[in-house]
């Protein structure tokens, strides 16, 4: 009777090392792909978040500032404090037409703005939130002010005639820079906002938004 011999043998040490090296390479490549994908997702998510902060800030400043301009004597009702805010950011202060008494008219007999002031709350269109005592002889809310603080919050303040703060609201976060310029005829204000946030280790994402705002009541 013939005997059958099997030629099956266990893998050698060299073969095992080759297999381990291949597996290590595949694992490293897979992990690298995972980290790369995670990094891209983090950057994209952070960029979207920053854009939301910038758009929110612009959507609050623009409608109010657009209503400003010159009074009947030609005096501009917009003031820019260059590098006077946190991180050398600019400070924006302005007044807009207001209704200071019930059934009051924002325009005088000559077609000019009757009273310049500041709504106590954003979006206010009634005398109840544009004047404290419903009396046009005194305008308690005189200026709207937008500025940044050290925590990178964009603040909206309402100031009285003496520039004391009457009310303060947080408008947006993550804003690290605000730069404001006026054109030569004082009809357009250029607003530049910068937002920044950390995205992972030792990585910061920065976004900017620039808009030109035409003053409706400019002369």
Phi, psi and omega per residue, in radians:
X1 nan 2.367 -3.133
X2 -1.483 2.431 3.111
X3 -1.636 2.402 3.114
X4 -1.695 2.305 3.131
X5 -1.972 2.344 3.103
X6 -1.579 2.393 3.118
X7 -1.716 0.201 3.116
X8 -1.289 2.313 3.132
X9 -2.352 2.768 3.071
X10 -1.231 2.777 -3.135
X11 -1.222 2.624 -3.130
X12 -1.475 2.962 3.133
X13 -1.103 -0.687 -3.140
X14 -1.108 -0.770 3.126
X15 -1.091 -0.713 3.124
X16 -1.095 -0.704 3.132
X17 -1.152 -0.649 3.117
X18 -1.132 -0.779 3.131
X19 -1.080 -0.774 3.137
X20 -1.096 -0.682 3.125
X21 -1.128 -0.713 3.122
X22 -1.139 -0.737 3.127
X23 -1.132 -0.707 3.123
X24 -1.097 -0.712 3.123
X25 -1.107 -0.767 3.137
X26 -1.122 -0.727 3.122
X27 -1.126 -0.725 3.129
X28 -1.113 -0.730 3.138
X29 -1.141 -0.733 3.129
X30 -1.123 -0.755 -3.130
X31 -1.157 -0.679 3.104
X32 -1.108 -0.732 3.099
X33 -1.090 -0.706 3.125
X34 -1.094 -0.807 -3.137
X35 -1.116 -0.701 3.122
X36 -1.096 -0.764 3.113
X37 -1.122 -0.699 3.117
X38 -1.135 -0.702 3.127
X39 -1.125 -0.742 3.122
X40 -1.113 -0.730 3.135
X41 -1.108 -0.738 -3.134
X42 -1.115 -0.765 3.126
X43 -1.085 -0.794 -3.127
X44 -1.110 -0.782 -3.133
X45 -1.110 -0.728 3.127
X46 -1.162 -0.707 3.115
X47 -1.071 -0.759 3.109
X48 -1.090 -0.733 3.131
X49 -1.095 -0.751 3.127
X50 -1.134 -0.705 3.098
X51 -1.069 -0.659 3.109
X52 -1.118 -0.727 3.112
X53 -1.104 -0.770 -3.126
X54 -1.123 -0.774 -3.130
X55 -1.147 -0.633 3.109
X56 -1.143 -0.751 3.123
X57 -1.094 -0.824 -3.120
X58 -1.140 -0.615 -3.107
X59 -1.227 -0.327 3.073
X60 -1.579 -0.746 -3.088
X61 -1.237 -0.813 -2.988
X62 -0.997 -0.920 -3.084
X63 -1.083 -0.588 -3.141
X64 -1.323 -0.859 -3.108
X65 -1.081 -0.598 -3.132
X66 -1.028 -0.466 -3.111
X67 -1.396 -0.195 -3.090
X68 -1.384 -3.106 -3.127
X69 2.797 -2.475 -3.115
X70 -1.852 2.537 3.059
X71 -1.417 -3.061 -3.073
X72 -1.068 -0.444 -3.139
X73 -1.600 0.060 3.117
X74 1.503 0.179 -3.140
X75 -1.471 2.211 -3.139
X76 -1.212 2.350 -3.109
X77 -1.716 0.477 3.111
X78 -2.196 2.282 3.110
X79 -2.207 2.404 -3.134
X80 -2.097 2.111 3.057
X81 -1.629 1.685 -3.071
X82 -1.177 2.142 3.094
X83 0.962 0.506 -3.117
X84 -1.736 0.068 3.123
X85 -1.839 -3.052 3.140
X86 -1.052 2.400 3.140
X87 1.089 0.501 -3.120
X88 1.071 0.477 3.042
X89 -1.372 2.788 3.120
X90 -1.429 2.739 3.074
X91 -2.034 2.305 -3.105
X92 -1.919 2.227 3.112
X93 -2.352 2.355 -3.105
X94 -2.785 2.872 3.051
X95 -2.103 2.719 3.127
X96 -2.352 2.868 3.099
X97 -1.064 2.356 3.137
X98 -2.299 2.790 3.017
X99 -1.827 1.986 -3.005
X100 -1.754 0.047 3.047
X101 -2.685 2.702 -3.115
X102 -1.007 2.363 -3.126
X103 1.085 0.352 3.104
X104 -1.320 2.792 -3.131
X105 -1.884 2.182 3.137
X106 -1.237 -0.187 -3.108
X107 -2.050 2.407 3.133
X108 -1.499 -3.043 -3.076
X109 -1.133 -0.408 3.135
X110 -1.566 0.001 -3.131
X111 1.489 0.143 3.106
X112 -1.638 2.852 3.076
X113 -1.094 2.216 -3.068
X114 -1.309 -0.739 -3.074
X115 -2.507 2.373 3.100
X116 -1.875 2.346 -3.137
X117 -2.886 -2.593 -3.077
X118 -2.589 2.159 3.028
X119 -1.066 2.401 -3.114
X120 -1.121 -0.615 3.124
X121 -2.121 2.627 -3.135
X122 -1.127 2.370 3.097
X123 1.492 0.009 -3.132
X124 -1.178 2.403 3.118
X125 -2.281 0.163 -3.090
X126 -2.028 2.729 3.140
X127 -1.106 -0.502 -3.094
X128 -1.075 -0.451 3.118
X129 -2.028 0.187 3.066
X130 -1.908 -0.270 3.125
X131 -2.594 2.464 -3.019
X132 -1.322 -0.650 -3.016
X133 -2.052 0.230 3.101
X134 0.987 0.710 -3.103
X135 -2.464 2.107 -3.075
X136 -1.336 -0.144 3.097
X137 -1.164 -0.446 3.087
X138 -2.315 2.300 3.102
X139 -1.899 1.747 -3.057
X140 -1.249 -0.587 -3.135
X141 -1.828 1.775 -2.967
X142 -1.735 -0.747 -3.012
X143 -2.217 2.544 2.904
X144 -1.742 2.357 -3.140
X145 -2.296 2.266 3.038
X146 -1.988 2.304 -3.126
X147 -2.758 2.880 3.087
X148 -1.793 2.598 3.007
X149 -1.906 -3.110 -3.063
X150 -1.179 -0.328 3.137
X151 -1.591 0.161 3.118
X152 1.162 0.560 2.993
X153 -1.643 2.435 2.973
X154 -1.559 2.152 -3.072
X155 -1.907 2.533 2.964
X156 -1.969 2.095 3.120
X157 -2.021 2.598 2.968
X158 -1.963 2.221 -3.076
X159 -1.994 2.655 3.045
X160 -1.547 -3.007 -3.105
X161 -1.035 -0.548 -3.132
X162 -1.544 0.127 -3.140
X163 1.148 0.475 2.983
X164 -1.470 2.503 -3.112
X165 -1.298 2.164 3.086
X166 -1.666 -0.644 -3.127
X167 -2.634 2.590 3.109
X168 -2.429 2.312 3.125
X169 -2.303 2.513 3.041
X170 -1.483 2.181 -3.089
X171 -1.718 -0.772 -3.107
X172 -2.683 2.832 3.138
X173 -2.147 2.913 3.116
X174 1.306 0.220 -3.134
X175 -1.617 2.040 -3.072
X176 -1.828 -0.184 -3.111
X177 -2.631 2.474 3.040
X178 -2.483 2.074 -3.127
X179 -2.144 2.320 -3.040
X180 -2.261 2.366 3.087
X181 -2.386 2.681 3.032
X182 -2.015 2.579 3.080
X183 -1.389 3.087 -2.966
X184 -1.119 -0.549 -3.104
X185 -1.717 0.150 3.058
X186 1.083 0.508 3.119
X187 -1.775 -0.391 -3.099
X188 -2.212 2.367 3.072
X189 -1.983 2.190 3.096
X190 -1.668 2.171 -3.106
X191 -1.994 2.197 3.113
X192 -2.150 2.112 3.136
X193 -2.011 2.491 3.119
X194 -2.223 2.276 3.112
X195 -2.094 2.583 -3.108
X196 -2.599 2.539 3.094
X197 -2.699 2.585 3.088
X198 -1.292 2.413 3.114
X199 -2.274 1.552 -3.077
X200 1.528 -2.992 -3.082
X201 -1.313 2.189 3.045
X202 0.956 0.581 3.134
X203 -2.347 2.269 -3.130
X204 -2.149 2.388 3.096
X205 -1.852 2.337 -3.120
X206 -2.213 2.371 3.090
X207 -2.258 2.599 3.135
X208 -2.252 2.637 3.090
X209 -2.388 2.259 -3.135
X210 -2.235 2.246 3.131
X211 -2.407 2.625 3.052
X212 -1.850 2.204 -3.071
X213 -1.969 2.071 3.126
X214 -1.550 2.247 -3.128
X215 -1.396 2.113 -3.066
X216 -1.217 -0.533 -3.089
X217 -1.797 0.418 3.087
X218 -1.380 2.589 -3.131
X219 -1.755 nan nan
